[in-house]
Amino acid sequence: MTGDIRVTKGTVQVTGELTPDTVRALTTRHRARTEIEIWRARIATLDVLAGMERIERLALVNSRLADPASLSRMPRLRRLFLNQLTPAGGWGFVAGLTQLDELELLNIRGPIELPSLAEHRTLSRILVWGCRGFDGAAELASAPALTELTCVDTGLELDHLAPLLAHPTLRYLNVQLRTVRANAQLDELLAANGKRRRRAD
């Protein structure tokens, strides 16, 4: 079935499959758009959107992506939002997304094992929500330009956070831990390390 296309507040929203007819409509009528959301789709590759070369923000919601490495071939992509995404082959593809400024993960099931982010020179903001299979503080801390991190309802524990507390550019560390005591201890550590919480936008 051809995906339904609509534009809301300047963002192209596609619900359903990226059929040839859907892709043709996107790459002709909407090729100048910079923001796109794709909902409930099984996507072979995002290379089919090569005609939308201005995309800066992409959201994939409740979708499957067979070729997640195709994200790295979107050179203007700066903000990536993945909600209930199932990427084929795990999370190693994130290593190639060095063009990103912001990465947001929401409600991802199962383990999330991010690669090193050491080559992500502009990645300054990471948000992880409702991903209980994620506890990779060291991988997050490898992002050299990270300034803001939000992690809520994840697998992170207080004793995971040492590399983040020591991160030289990280200013805002908004991590919600499982107990009141652990969050109070984190507040003390944040103050001692010159960092603070900030509610994510």
C-alpha positions, -999 to +999 in steps of 0.1 A: +000+000+000+013+035-009+023+055+022+001+084+032+019+118+029+010+149+047+029+181+058+024+193+094+042+225+105+067+222+078+075+185+085+067+158+060+050+129+076+048+095+059+027+067+073+031+033+057+054+018+031+079+037+010+065+023-023+079+036-056+048+059-059+054+073-024+091+079-031+083+096-064+059+120-046+085+127-019+114+134-043+093+156-066+068+175-045+087+176-012+123+175-023+131+209-007+118+199+027+144+196+055+124+175+080+107+141+075+090+116+098+084+080+086+059+059+106+051+022+106+072+013+076+094-016+066+123+002+048+149-016+027+172+014+024+170+052+028+190+056-003+156+059-021+153+094-006+185+106-023+164+131-042+155+148-009+191+159-004+182+187+021+170+165+049+184+178+082+160+160+106+147+125+103+124+106+126+118+068+122+089+056+143+078+020+148+097+010+117+121-016+105+153-006+086+171-033+067+200-010+057+207+013+086+241+022+071+221+042+045+216+068+072+253+077+069+247+085+032+225+115+042+252+142+044+230+170+057+213+149+084+219+166+117+191+154+140+180+118+142+151+105+162+145+067+165+113+055+182+107+018+185+131+012+156+143-023+147+176-019+129+190-049+111+224-060+124+224-042+156+236-007+165+271-007+149+258+016+121+258+045+146+296+047+142+291+059+107+267+087+116+294+113+121+274+141+106+249+142+135+245+170+160+217+153+180+207+117+185+175+107+203+163+072+211+128+064+225+112+031+236+137+008+219+132-028+230+161-052+238+198-044+243+213-013+228+251-016+224+263+016+209+298+017+193+324+043+202+313+078+193+349+092+192+346+103+156+314+122+161+330+157+163+297+176+162+274+154+183+265+176+212+231+164+224+220+128+232+186+118+246+176+083+256+141+076+269+125+043+279+153+021+267+159-002+296+184-023+276+208+006+274+236+011+300+265+023+278+278+053+297+313+048+284+302+049+248+283+081+254+313+096+271+334+089+240+316+117+221+342+145+223+318+174+218+289+162+240+274+190+261+239+177+270+228+142+279+193+131+290+187+094+300+153+086+316+141+050+323+172+033+311+195+007+325+221+032+337+232+030+374+251+055+395+283+035+393+282+037+354+284+074+354+320+081+363+332+087+326+303+111+321+310+131+352+346+134+341+337+145+305+353+178+298+326+194+276+295+179+292+276+206+311+241+191+315+237+156+328+200+148+332+200+111+343+170+097+362+181+068+383+158+042+399+158+053+435+155+086+454+188+079+472+207+073+440+193+105+424+203+125+455+238+110+454+240+120+417+230+155+425+259+157+449+283+143+423+270+168+397+277+197+420+311+184+428+320+180+391+306+214+379+277+199+361+239+202+365+207+188+354+185+206+328+151+196+316+154+186+279+135+208+254 
